[in-house]
Amino acid sequence: MVKLDKHTAEEYTRLVTQALDANNKDKFRELFLELHPTDQVELYSKFSETQQVQVHNYITAEEFAEVFQGMEIDQQKELVKRLDHAYATELFNNMYSDDLASFIGELEDKEAKEVIGLLDKEEAEDIKEILNYEDETAGAIMTTEFISIVSSDTVGNVMESLREKQRDAETIYYLYVVNDLHQLVGVLSLRDLMFSKLDEKIENIMSTRVVSVNVNTDQEEVAKMIKKYDLLAIPVVKDDGEFIGIVTVDDVMDVLEEEATEDIGEITATRGSVDANITSVKAARMRAPWILLLMFLGLITANVIGQFEETLETVILLAVFIPLIMDSAGNTGTQALAVVVRGMALGTLEKGGVKQLLKREFGTGIMLGLMCAIALMIIVPFLYDSYVLAFIVGFSLFITLSVATMVGAIVPIIINKLKIDPAVASGPFITTINDIIGLLIYFSVATALINYLPQV
């Protein structure tokens, strides 16, 4: 198998395109099918529509299924419209159930029914079952293409069976052992099978310590389980223990990307609009609620400044440090938010971890505030010839950073307790809240000491 890199991609692409344009079917097949599926997707995407039609004449639907599975959903939808009925039917019937279910789940109801209507009866039933599970659960991302064996069978019989079934399974790194009720009772690796005697019973070499997930387990928890136990696939069972599918590590990678994209969108108040494929109108519509909320919070910030208008009129110099107070409060709060959200995502805040993290963040806030306060108390007198002003700015920043750090850490924890995604405690939201707190502290300290300031 050929894998392209930046040094070979251009030349290899030229050779494949040349074979395609010359109508050299055998040469094209040799070069194209030698590529890794990921590189096939990238190369296919570079072809014109006319060239893509020609590819379908040279590559069977069964061979193209793996290419189709690697495409983005929008690209898949557009391509299906151009495929003839027979080619599409064979293509769908050769896709893995999890990939096909993901594709069908993105279609309109009418289109979804049409695709399901093209499937073999058994495949159609599997797809309907997967689609019936709630989104973002183990059941919704599992594949039903796996190999199960019985404990009473021998190694030799299983190996013979594998030769016949291996093309139908998405992965055969693990073999799952079931009883008469198809309940999961054991597991063994392909390595265990290969190094055992042919007449050895499966029950003698299997492990009964099987790590599995319930069909309704959240997909993020599934990803954590696979990472925790260093698995390539994890079995999915119903409440009664019936074994119905597996979630593979490649599906988990998709889950992690999806969750990371979602959290980044939440933290930056752009949830849903970070997708590069959506239109400007849709992106604006998704961001509008947060922008409006932040705008109203900004009005509160403006009102805080207005409440201390007399203080500002008395000492105009105080206005110089407003951006410093606000920026510093927002920055430390967002840093604390990132630490907490990451801890929640990785599960490191469980079992007493929250208390330890809050203590650490409180200490961090105090130390950061102290360092910044000392620096300002040294620098400000040189710039504005006022030790009182230096104390006001330095002391205010010390209190602000201490409080802002705790706000950034506590808010996502509270939101998480309310069963809401902690990432909704977005960076802009935390920043704006800390802006208000910082200004209140700064002007309160300044008002208390205004008689000691130079009237400038």
BAFI-142668 format. One record per atom (N, C-alpha, C): x, y, z. Coordinates in steps of 0.05 Angstrom, whole numbers, plus 32768, in hexadecimal, padded with zeros to 4 digits. Layout:
REM residues N
XYZ
...
END
This chain:
REM residues 456
80117FE88000
800080008000
801180198000
800B802C7FEE
801A80457FEC
800D805A7FFD
801D8068800D
8013807F801D
802180988013
801280AC800C
801D80C48001
802680D78016
803C80E68011
804480FC8022
804981148010
80528129801C
80558142800D
806A81407FF6
807C812C7FF8
809181297FE4
808881187FCC
807581067FD1
806D80F37FBC
805180F97FB1
804181087FBF
8025810C7FB8
802281197F9C
8031812D7F96
802E813B7F7D
803481297F65
804A811A7F66
805281097F50
803E80F27F4D
803680E67F63
802380CF7F62
800880D87F57
800080F07F5F
7FE680FA7F55
7FE880FE7F37
7FFE81087F2E
8002810C7F11
800080F27F02
800C80DD7F0D
800C80C37EFF
7FF080B77EFE
7FE180B97F15
7FC680AE7F16
7FB480BD7F03
7FB680D87F03
7FA680E87EF1
7FAC80E37ED4
7FC580DF7ECF
7FCE80D97EB3
7FC280BF7EAA
7FC280AA7EBB
7FB680907EB4
7F9880937EAF
7F8B80A47EBF
7F6E80A87EBD
7F6780B67EA3
7F7680CB7E9D
7F7180DB7E85
7F7780CB7E6B
7F8A80B87E6E
7F9180A77E57
7F7F808F7E54
7F6B808D7E65
7F5880777E65
7F66805C7E69
7F7C805D7E78
7F8B80447E7E
7F8080387E98
7F6B80287E95
7F5D801D7EAC
7F6F800D7EBE
7F7F7FFB7EB2
7F907FE97EC2
7FA57FF97ED2
7FB1800C7EC5
7FC6801C7ED3
7FB9802D7EE9
7FA280397EE3
7F9480497EF8
7F8D80387F10
7F8180207F0B
7F7A800F7F21
7F9380077F32
7FA880017F24
7FC17FF97F32
7FCB800F7F44
7FCB80287F3A
7FD5803E7F4A
7FC180477F60
7FA880497F59
7F9480537F6B
7F8F80407F82
7F8C80267F7C
7F8680127F91
7F9E800C7FA3
7FB580157F9A
7FCD80117FAA
7FCF80267FC1
7FBF803B7FBE
7FC080517FD2
7FB180497FEB
7FB880568001
7FA98054801A
7F8E80628016
7F7880588022
7F5E8064801E
7F5D80828023
7F6B808B8037
7F6B80A8803C
7F7680B88025
7F8C80AD8019
7F9880BA8001
7F8680B87FE9
7F7780A27FE8
7F63809E7FD2
7F4E80B47FD3
7F4580BA7FEB
7F3080CF7FEF
7F3B80EA7FE5
7F5380F17FEE
7F5F810A7FE6
7F63810C7FC8
7F6D80F77FBC
7F7280F77FA0
7F5780F97F90
7F4380E97F98
7F2980E97F8B
7F1D81057F8C
7F2181137FA3
7F15812E7FA6
7F2281427F93
7F39813D7F89
7F47814F7F76
7F3D814C7F5A
7F3081357F54
7F2781307F39
7F0E81417F32
7F0B81477F19
7EF381557F0F
7EDC81417F10
7EC3814B7F0C
7EAC813A7F0C
7EAE81257EF6
7EB8812D7EDF
7EBB811B7EC8
7ECE81057ECF
7EE4810C7EDC
7EF980F97EE4
7EED80E67EF9
7EDD80F17F0B
7ED280E07F21
7EBF80CB7F15
7EB080D37F01
7E9E80C07EF3
7EAF80A97EE7
7EC580B07EDC
7ED7809D7ED0
7EE3808A7EE5
7EE880957EFD
7EF280857F13
7EDE806F7F1A
7EC480767F1A
7EB080627F21
7EAD804C7F0B
7EB680527EF3
7EB6803E7EDE
7ECE802B7EE1
7EE380347EEE
7EFB80247EF2
7EFC80167F0D
7EEF80217F21
7EF080177F3C
7ED4800C7F44
7ED37FF47F4D
7EB97FE87F54
7EAE7FF67F6D
7E937FF47F70
7E8680017F87
7E917FF57FA1
7E977FDB7FA2
7EA27FCE7FB9
7EBD7FDA7FC1
7ECE7FDF7FAC
7EE87FEB7FB1
7EE680087FB9
7ED180167FAE
7ECE80337FB3
7EC180387FCF
7EB580247FDB
7EA780277FF4
7EBA8033800A
7ED3802A800B
7EE58034801F
7EED8051801A
7EEE80598001
7EF380757FFA
7EDC80868003
7EC4807D7FFD
7EAB808C8004
7EA980908022
7EB1807B8031
7EAF807C804E
7EC28091805A
7ED78098804B
7EEB80AC8055
7EE480C8804E
7ECF80CD803F
7EC880E88036
7EB880F7804C
7EB88111804A
7EA88122805B
7E8B811F8052
7E7881238065
7E5C811E805F
7E51812F8048
7E5A81488045
7E508158802F
7E59814D8014
7E7281448014
7E7D81387FFC
7E6E811E7FF4
7E67810F8009
7E5880F68004
7E3D80FC7FF8
7E2F810F8004
7E1481167FFB
7E14811F7FDD
7E28812F7FD7
7E2A813A7FBB
7E3081237FA8
7E4181117FB0
7E4980FB7F9E
7E3280E87F99
7E2380E17FAE
7E0D80CE7FAB
7DF980D77F96
7DF580F17F93
7DE280FB7F80
7DEB80F47F63
7E0580F07F5F
7E0F80EB7F44
7E1480CD7F3E
7E1180BC7F52
7E1580A07F4E
7DFD80937F42
7E01807F7F30
7DEA80717F25
7DE0805D7F3A
7DC780547F36
7DB980447F4A
7DC8802A7F52
7DD2801C7F3E
7DDF80027F43
7DF980067F52
7E08801A7F4A
7E22801F7F57
7E1D80287F75
7E0A80397F79
7E0480437F94
7DFA802B7FA6
7DEA801A7F9A
7DE080037FAA
7DF77FF17FB3
7E097FEB7FA1
7E207FDA7FA8
7E327FE87FBC
7E3580027FB8
7E4680127FCA
7E3C80117FE7
7E2280167FEB
7E1680178005
7E177FFB8013
7E147FE78003
7E147FCC800E
7E307FC18015
7E447FD1800D
7E607FC98014
7E6D7FDB8028
7E5D7FEE8034
7E6780008049
7E647FF38064
7E757FFB8076
7E727FF18092
7E5A7FFE809E
7E4C7FF080AF
7E327FF980BA
7E34801480C9
7E4A801880D8
7E4C803180E7
7E4F804980D4
7E60804580BF
7E64805B80AC
7E4B8061809C
7E3D804C8094
7E24804F8085
7E0E805C8096
7E0D805480B0
7DF9806080C2
7DFF807D80C6
7E18808580C8
7E2080A180CC
7E1780B180B3
7E1B80A6809B
7E1480B38083
7DF580B78081
7DE780A18085
7DC980A28083
7DBE80B58098
7DCA80B580B0
7DC080C780C5
7DC180E480BF
7DD280EC80AB
7DD4810880A3
7DC1810F808C
7DB280FB8082
7DA08100806B
7D8481088075
7D7581148063
7D5981198068
7D4A80FF8069
7D3380FE8077
7D2480E5807A
7D1F80D68060
7D1780E5804C
7D1080D98032
7D2980CC8026
7D3F80DB8026
7D5880D1801A
7D6280B8802A
7D5F80BA8045
7D6980A38056
7D59808A804F
7D3F808C804C
7D2E80758045
7D368069802A
7D3D807B8017
7D4580717FFD
7D5F80617FFE
7D72806B800E
7D8B805D8011
7D878042801F
7D7880428035
7D7280298043
7D6480158031
7D54801F801F
7D46800E800C
7D5880007FF9
7D71800A7FF6
7D847FFD7FE4
7D947FE77FF1
7D917FE5800B
7DA27FD2801B
7D967FB6801C
7DA77FA2801F
7D9E7F878024
7D8E7F87803E
7D7C7F748041
7D697F748057
7D787F748072
7D8C7F638075
7D9B7F61808E
7DAA7F7B8095
7DB67F868080
7DC57F9F8083
7DB27FB6808B
7D9B7FB6807E
7D877FCB8083
7D7E7FCA80A0
7D797FB280AB
7D717FAF80C7
7D867FB980DA
7DA07FB380D4
7DB67FBC80E5
7DB77FDA80E5
7DB47FE780CE
7DB5800480CC
7D9E801180DB
7D86800680D8
7D6F801180E6
7D7380108104
7D7F7FF9810E
7D847FF6812B
7D97800C8135
7DAD80108125
7DC18024812D
7DB48040812D
7DA480468119
7D9880608117
7D838065812D
7D7980508139
7D658053814F
7D71805C8169
7D8C8058816C
7D9980608185
7D9D807E8186
7D9E8089819E
7DA180A581A1
7DBC80AE8196
7DBD80C6818B
7DD680D18181
7DEB80D38197
7E0480D0818F
7E1B80D281A0
7E1C80BD81B6
7E1080A581B0
7E12808E81C3
7E22807881B5
7E2A806481C5
7E39804E81BA
7E29804081A3
7E0F803D81A7
7DFF80318192
7DFE803F8178
7E01805A8179
7DFF806A8161
7E19806A8151
7E308063815E
7E4980638150
7E568047814C
7E4880338155
7E5380188154
7E50800C8137
7E5F7FF88132
7E5C7FE88119
7E527FCC8121
7E427FC18110
7E387FA68115
7E487F918106
7E5E7F9A80F9
7E707F8780EB
7E867F7E80FE
7E827F68810C
7E957F5D811E
7E947F3E811D
7EA77F318129
7EA87F14812A
7EA47F0A8146
7E8F7EFA814A
7E8B7EEE8164
7E8E7ED08162
7E977EC38177
7E9C7EA68177
7E907E9B8191
7E8E7E808193
7E847E7481AB
7E9B7E6681BA
7E987E6581D4
7EAE7E5A81E5
7EB47E3D81E1
7EA07E2E81D7
7EA47E1181D4
7EB27E0981BB
7EB77E1D81A9
7EC47E178190
7EE27E148194
7EF07E0A8180
7F0D7E068181
7F1B7E1C8171
7F347E208177
7F457E338169
7F457E2E814B
7F487E158143
7F497E0E8127
7F307E158118
7F197E0F8124
7EFF7E168117
7EFC7E348115
7F047E438129
7F017E608129
7F137E6C8113
7F2C7E628110
7F3E7E6C80FC
7F337E6780E0
7F277E5080DC
7F1B7E4A80C2
7F037E5C80BD
7EF47E6280D2
7EDD7E7480CF
7EE67E9080C9
7EFC7E9980D4
7F067EB480D0
7F0D7EB880B2
7F187EA480A6
7F1F7EA68089
7F077EAD8078
7EEF7EA38081
7ED77EA78072
7EC97EC28079
7ECC7ECA8093
7EBD7EE1809C
7ECD7EFB809D
7EE87EFA809A
7EF87F11809F
7EF17F29808D
7EE87F258075
7EE17F3B8064
7EC87F4A806D
7EB77F3C807D
7E9E7F498087
7EA27F5880A1
7EB97F5580AE
7EBD7F6380C8
7ECE7F7C80C4
7EC77F9180D3
7ED67FAA80D1
7EF27FA780DD
7EF47F9780F3
7F0D7F9280FF
7F0D7F76810C
7F237F68810B
7F257F4E8118
7F3C7F4D812C
7F437F648137
7F587F64814B
7F4F7F558164
7F357F56816A
7F2A7F488180
7F147F358177
7F127F1E8184
7EFC7F0B817F
7EEB7F0A8198
7ED17F0E8195
7EC07F0F81AC
7EB17EF581B0
7EB17EEB81C8
7EA47ED181CE
7E897ED681DA
7E757EC881CF
7E597ECB81D9
7E4E7EB081E1
7E387EB181F1
7E2A7E9881F9
7E127E9481E6
7E017E8281EE
7DEA7E7B81DD
7DD67E9281DA
7DD67EA581ED
7DC47EBC81EC
7DD27ED481DF
7DE97ECF81D4
7DFA7EE381C7
7E037EF981DB
7E067EF181F4
7E107F038208
7E2F7F018208
7E3C7F17820D
7E597F18820C
7E647F0B8225
7E757EF68222
7E807EE88239
7E9F7EE88239
7EAB7EF08223
7EC87EEF8222
7ED37EFD8209
7EEE7EFF8208
7EFC7F0C81F1
7F177F0081EF
7F217EFF81D7
7F3D7EF781D3
7F487F0681BA
7F627F0A81B9
7F6E7F1981A3
7F757F05818D
7F797F108175
7F827F00815F
7F9D7EF38165
7FAD7F018174
7FC77EF6817C
7FC47EDD818E
7FB17EDF81A1
7FAC7EC781B2
7FA37EAF81A2
7F937EB5818D
7F887E9F817D
7F9F7E92816D
7FB07EA38161
7FC47E99814F
7FD97E88815D
7FDE7E8E8177
7FF37E808185
7FE87E698197
7FD07E618192
7FC47E4B81A1
7FC27E32818F
7FC07E1B819C
7FBE7E02818E
7FA37E008180
7FA27DF38169
7F8A7DF28158
7F737DE48166
7F797DD18178
7F647DC28185
7F5D7DCE81A1
7F687DE581A7
7F637DF281C1
7F477DFF81C1
7F387DFC81D7
7F1E7E0881D9
7F207E2681DE
7F0E7E3581D2
7F0E7E5281D5
7F0B7E5A81F2
7EFB7E4B8201
7EF57E52821D
7F0F7E50822E
7F237E418225
7F3C7E3E8234
7F4F7E55822F
7F4C7E64821A
7F5F7E7A8213
7F537E968214
7F387E978216
7F2B7EB18216
7F2E7EBE8232
7F2B7ED98231
7F2B7EE8824A
7F0E7EF08251
7F067EEB8269
7EEB7EF28271
7EE97F0E827C
7EFF7F1C827E
7EFF7F388287
7EFB7F4A826F
7EE37F4C8266
7EDC7F5B824E
7ED47F788255
7EE17F8B8248
7ED97FA7824C
7EC47FAD8236
7EAD7FB6823E
7E987FBC822B
7E897FD58233
7E787FDF8221
7E687FF68227
7E4B7FF08220
7E397FFD822E
7E1C7FFA8229
7E15800A820F
7E0180018201
7DF9800D81E8
7DF2802A81EC
7DE980328204
7DE1804E8209
7DF7805F8215
7E0F80548218
7E2580638223
7E2D807B8211
7E328092821C
7E3980AA820D
7E5380A581FD
7E5480AF81E5
7E6B80A981D3
7E8580B481DF
7E8480CA81EE
7E9C80D481FB
7EA780C18210
7E9580B4821E
7E9D80A08232
7EA880888225
7E9D8081820E
7EA8806A81FE
7EC5807081F6
7ECA808881EE
7EE5809081E6
7EF8808E81FE
7EEF80978215
7EFF8095822D
7F0680798234
7EF280678231
7EF7804A8237
7F0C803E8225
7F0A8044820B
7F1D803981F8
7F39804481FE
7F3B805D8205
7F558069820C
7F5F805D8226
7F4E805B823A
7F5680518254
7F6180348253
7F5480238244
7F5C80078243
7F6C8000822A
7F748015821B
7F8680128204
7F7B7FFD81F0
7F62800181E7
7F557FED81D6
7F547FF781B9
7F527FE481A7
7F4E7FEB818B
7F317FEA8184
7F217FDD8194
7F047FDC8191
7EF87FD481AC
7EDF7FDD81B0
7ED27FD681C9
7EB67FCB81C3
7EAD7FB581CF
7E937FA981C9
7E7C7FB981D5
7E667FB981C8
7E4D7FC781D0
7E387FB281D7
7E2C7FB581EF
7E187FA181F7
7DFE7FB081FF
7DE87FA181FE
7DCF7FAB8208
7DCD7FA78226
7DB77FB08232
7DB47FAE824F
7DB57F918259
7DAC7F7E8248
7DAC7F628250
7DC67F54824A
7DDA7F638240
7DF47F57823A
7DF77F4D821E
7DE27F50820D
7DE47F4681F2
7DF97F5781E2
7E0B7F4981D4
7E207F5681C5
7E157F5E81AA
7E167F7881A3
7E097F81818A
7E1C7F918178
7E347F988181
7E457FA8816F
7E5F7FAF817D
7E707FBD816E
7E8A7FC78179
7E8E7FE48170
7E9C7FF38180
7EA5800D8179
7EC3800C8175
7ECD8013815D
7EE980108157
7EF8802A815C
7F128028815E
7F23803F8166
7F2180568151
7F1C804F8137
7F1A80648123
7F0180748127
7EEB80678131
7ED380758137
7ED78088814F
7EE7807F8162
7EEC808F817A
7EFC80A88172
7F0E80A5815F
7F1D80BD8156
7F0A80D2814B
7EF680C9813C
7EE180DB8132
7ED280E88148
7ECC80D8815D
7EBE80E38175
7ECE80F88182
7EE880F38187
7EF981068194
7EFB81208184
7EFD811E816A
7EFE81368159
7EE48145815B
7ECE8137815B
7EB38143815D
7EB081528178
7EB88144818E
7EB5814F81A8
7EC8816781AC
7EE0816581A1
7EF3817B81A3
7EE981948194
7EDE818F817C
7ED381A5816C
7EBC81B2817A
7EAB81A18187
7E9481AC8195
7E9D81BD81AD
7EB181B381BC
7EBB81C181D3
7EC881DB81CC
7ED881DA81B6
7EE581F381AC
7ED0820881A5
7EBB81FE8198
7EA582108190
7E97821C81A9
7E94820B81BE
7E87821581D7
7E99822A81E4
7EB3822381E7
7EC6823481F5
7EC9824F81E8
7EC7824F81CD
7ECA826981BE
7EB0827581B7
7E99826A81C1
7E7E827381BC
7E788273819E
7E82825E8190
7E7C825B8173
7E72823F816D
7E6582338180
7E5C8217817D
7E4D82138163
7E5481FF8154
7E4781F8813B
7E5182088123
7E5D821F8128
7E6682308112
7E84822C810C
7E918219811A
7EAE82158114
7EB2820280FC
7E9C81F780F2
7E9D81E680DB
7EA381F780C2
7EB981F080B4
7EC18200809D
7EAE81FD8086
7E9C81E98087
7E8B81E48070
7E7081F38071
7E6A82008087
7E50820E8089
7E52822A807D
7E3B82358076
7E3A82508069
7E3D8266807E
7E43827E8074
7E4682958085
7E2C829B8094
7E1682988087
7DFB829E8093
7DF6828B80AA
7DFC827180A6
7DF7825D80BB
7E0A826280D2
7E24826980CC
7E37826E80E2
7E2F828680F2
7E25829B80E5
7E1C82B380F3
7E0482AD8105
7DF1829C80FA
7DD98295810A
7DE182858123
7DF582748121
7DFD82648137
7E0C8275814D
7E1B82898144
7E2A82998157
7E1982AF8163
7E0482B78156
7DF482CE815E
7DEA82CD817C
7DDF82B68185
7DD682B681A1
7DEC82BD81B5
7E0482B181B1
7E1A82B781C4
7E2282D581C2
7E2482DE81A9
7E2C82FA81A5
7E19830D81B3
7DFF830881B0
7DEB831981BD
7DED831781DB
7DF182FF81E6
7DF482FC8203
7E0D830C820D
7E23830981FE
7E3B83178206
7E3883358203
7E28833D81F0
7E23835A81EC
7E1583658204
7E018357820E
7DF283608226
7E048360823F
7E15834C8241
7E28834C8257
7E3C83638254
7E42836A823B
7E5383818236
7E46839B8240
7E2C839C823D
7E1D83B48247
7E1F83B68265
7E1F839F8273
7E23839F8290
7E3F83AA8296
7E5383A18287
7E6E83AC828B
7E6F83CA8287
7E6283D38272
7E6183F0826D
7E5383FF8284
7E3E83F2828F
7E2F83FE82A5
7E40840082BF
7E5183EC82C3
7E6383EC82DA
7E76840582D8
7E80840982C0
7E92842082BC
7E82843A82C1
7E69843A82B7
7E58845282BA
7E52845882D8
7E4F844382E8
7E4984478305
7E6184558313
7E7984528308
7E90845E8314
7E9A84768304
7E87848382F6
7E8E849A82E5
7E9B84B082F5
7E9084B5830D
7E9B84CA831E
7EB884C58325
7EBE84AB832C
7EDA84A48332
7EEC84A9831A
7EE384A18303
7EF384A582EA
7EF784C382E4
7EE284D382E8
7EE484EF82E2
7EF884FD82F5
7EF984F2830E
7F0C84FD8322
7F2984F6831B
7F2D84DD8313
7F4884D4830D
7F4784C782F1
7F4B84D582DC
7F4984CB82C1
7F5D84B582BC
7F7484B682CB
7F8A84A382C7
7F81848682CC
7F6C848382DC
7F62846882E2
7F59845982C9
7F50846882B5
7F46845C829C
7F5C844D828D
7F7484568291
7F8B844A8282
7F8D842C8288
7F86842482A1
7F8B840882A9
7F7283F682A6
7F5C8402829B
7F4483F18297
7F4A83D98284
7F5683DE826D
7F5C83C7825B
7F6D83B28268
7F8183BA8279
7F9383A88286
7F8483968299
7F7283A282A9
7F63839282BD
7F50837E82AE
7F438388829A
7F2F8377828B
7F3D8360827D
7F538366826E
7F618352825F
7F6D833C8271
7F7983458287
7F868332829A
7F71832082A7
7F5A832B82AE
7F45831B82BA
7F3A830682A7
7F36830F828E
7F2C82FD8279
7F3F82E68273
7F5982ED8271
7F6D82DA826A
7F7082C4827F
7F7282CC8298
7F7582B782AD
7F5C82A682B0
7F4582B282AD
7F2C82A382AF
7F2A828E8299
7F3182968280
7F308283826A
7F44826D826D
7F5C82738278
7F70825E827C
7F6582498290
7F59825382A6
7F4D824082BA
7F37823082AD
7F26823D829D
7F11822F828F
7F1B8218827E
7F31821D826F
7F3C8209825D
7F4681F1826D
7F5381F78284
7F5E81E18295
7F4781CF82A0
7F3181DC82A9
7F1B81CD82B4
7F0C81BC829F
7F0781C98288
7EF881BB8273
7F0981A38269
7F2381A78266
7F358191825E
7F34817A8273
7F358182828C
7F34816E82A2
7F1B815E82A1
7F04816B829C
7EEA815D829A
7EEA814A8282
7EF58154826C
7EF481448253
7F05812A8257
7F1B812C8266
7F2D8115826A
7F2581058282
7F12810F8292
7F09810082A9
7F1C810282C1
7F2E811582C1
7F41811782D7
7F36812682EF
7F1E813182ED
7F1381408303
7F00812E8314
7EFF8115830E
7EEE8103831D
7EFC80FA8337
7EEC80F0834A
7EF680E58363
7F0780F98372
7EFB81108378
7F0981248389
7F1B8136837B
7F1D81348360
7F2F81448351
7F2781618350
7F0D81678353
7F0381828351
7F0E81938367
7F0D81898380
7F1781988397
7F34819E8394
7F43818B838A
7F60818F8387
7F6581A48371
7F5681A3835B
7F5A81B68346
7F5381D2834E
7F3D81D5835D
7F3581F08367
7F4A81FC8379
7F5581EB838B
7F6B81F5839C
7F8381FE838C
7F8981EE8377
7FA081F58367
7F9B820F8357
7F838211834C
7F7D8229833C
7F7C8242834E
7F71823F8367
7F7182568379
7F8D825F8380
7F9F824B8385
7FBB8252838A
7FC8825F8372
7FC18254835A
7FCD825F8342
7FC4827C833E
7FAA82828343
7FA0829D8340
7FAD82B08352
7FB182A8836B
7FBE82B9837F
7FDB82BF8377
7FE982AB836E
800582AF8366
800782C0834E
7FF682BC833A
7FF682CD8322
7FF082EA8329
7FDB82ED833A
7FD383088342
7FE983168351
7FF783078363
800D83138373
8024831B8361
802B830A834D
80418311833B
803B832A832B
8022832A8320
801B8341830F
8018835B8320
800E83588339
800B8370834A
8026837C8351
8039836B8358
80548374835F
806183828347
805D8376832F
806983828317
805D839E8312
804283A08315
803583BA8310
803D83CF8325
803F83C6833E
804783D98353
806383E4834F
807383D58340
808E83DF833A
808E83F18322
807E83EA830D
807F83F882F4
806F841282F4
805684118300
8044842882FE
80508442830A
805E84428321
8069845B832B
807C84688318
808B84598308
809D846482F5
808F847282DE
8077846782D7
8068847282C1
8056848982C9
804A848882E1
8036849C82E8
803C84A98303
805284A4830E
805C84B18327
804784B1833D
803B849A8342
802784978357
8028847B8363
8030847A837C
80318460838A
801484578392
8003846A8396
7FE78463839D
7FD984568385
7FDE8462836D
7FD384568354
7FDE843A8350
7FF884378355
8005841D8351
7FF884098364
7FF28411837D
7FE683FF8390
7FCA83F78387
7FBA840B837E
7F9F84068375
7F9E83F2835E
7FAF83F7834A
7FAF83E58333
7FBA83C9833A
7FD083C9834A
7FDC83AF8351
7FCA839F8363
7FBE83AB8378
7FAD839D838B
7F938393837D
7F8883A5836C
7F70839D835D
7F758385834B
7F8C8386833D
7F938370832B
7F988356833B
7FA483588352
7FA883408363
7F8D8333836B
7F7A83438374
7F608338837C
7F52832E8363
7F53833D834D
7F4583368334
7F4F831B8329
7F6983178328
7F7482FE831D
7F6D82E6832F
7F6E82EB8349
7F6782D5835B
7F4A82CD8358
7F3882E18356
7F1B82DB8352
7F1582D08336
7F2182DC8322
7F1C82D48306
7F2482B78301
7F3A82AF830C
7F4382938309
7F2F82808315
7F248287832C
7F1082758339
7EF682758329
7EEE828C831E
7ED6828D830E
7ED9827B82F6
7EF0827C82E8
7EF6826C82D1
7EF5824E82D7
7EFD824782F0
7EFD822B82F8
7EE282218303
7ED482328312
7EBC822A831F
7EA48229830C
7EA1823C82FA
7E8A823E82E9
7E85822482D9
7E9A821982CA
7E95820182BB
7E8E81E982CD
7E9981E982E6
7E9281D382F8
7E7581D48300
7E6B81EC8306
7E4F81F0830E
7E3D81E882F6
7E4581F182DE
7E3581EA82C6
7E3481CC82C2
7E4A81BF82C7
7E4C81A282C3
7E39819482D7
7E38819F82F0
7E2681938305
7E09819682FC
7E0381AA82EC
7DE881AF82E3
7DE2819E82CA
7DF5818B82C3
7DF1817982AD
7DF181888292
7E00819E8291
7E0481AD8278
7E2181AB8270
7E2681AA8256
7E4281A7824D
7E5281BE8258
7E6881B98267
7E7881CE8273
7E8581E0825F
7E8781D78246
7E9481E88233
7E838201822C
7E6982008234
7E588218822E
7E608230823F
7E70822A8254
7E7C82418263
7E93824C8252
7E8B8258823B
7E9E825E8226
7EB28274822F
7EC882758220
7EDD82898225
7ED282A58226
7EC382AE8211
7EB882C98211
7EA582CE8229
7E9682BA8231
7E8382BD8248
7E9382C18262
7EA682B08267
7EB782B2827F
7EC682CD827F
7ED082D48267
7EDF82ED8265
7ECE8305826C
7EB683068262
7EA4831C8267
7E9C831E8285
7E9683078291
7E90830682AD
7EA7831182BE
7EBF830882B6
7ED7831182C5
7EDE832E82C0
7ED6833882A8
7ED9835582A3
7EC9836582B7
7EB0835D82BB
7E9E836B82CE
7EA9836A82EA
7EB2835282F3
7EBD834F830E
7ED783608311
7EE8835F82FD
7F01836E82FE
7EFC838C8300
7EE9839682F1
7EE483B382F2
7ED783BB830C
7EC583AA8317
7EB983B08331
7ECF83B28347
7EE2839F8347
7EF7839F835A
7F0983B88357
7F1183BD833E
7F2383D38338
7F1783EE8340
7EFE83F38338
7EF2840D833F
7EEB840F835C
7EE483F98369
7EDE83FA8386
7EF784028396
7F0E83F5838F
7F2783FC839C
7F2F84198396
7F2C8421837D
7F33843C8375
7F2284518384
7F08844B8386
7EF5845D8393
7EFC846083B1
7F04844A83BD
7F0B844A83D9
7F24845B83DF
7F36845C83CB
7F50846A83CF
7F52848383BE
7F3C848C83B3
7F3D84A283A0
7F4884BC83AC
7F4484C083C6
7F4E84D983D3
7F6C84DA83D4
7F7984C283D1
7F9784C183D2
7FA484C283B7
7F9384C483A2
7F9E84C48387
7FA284E1837D
7FB584E5836C
7FB884FF835F
7FA18505834D
7F95851C834F
7F7D8523833F
7F85852A8323
7F8885158312
7F91851982F7
7F7C850E82E4
END
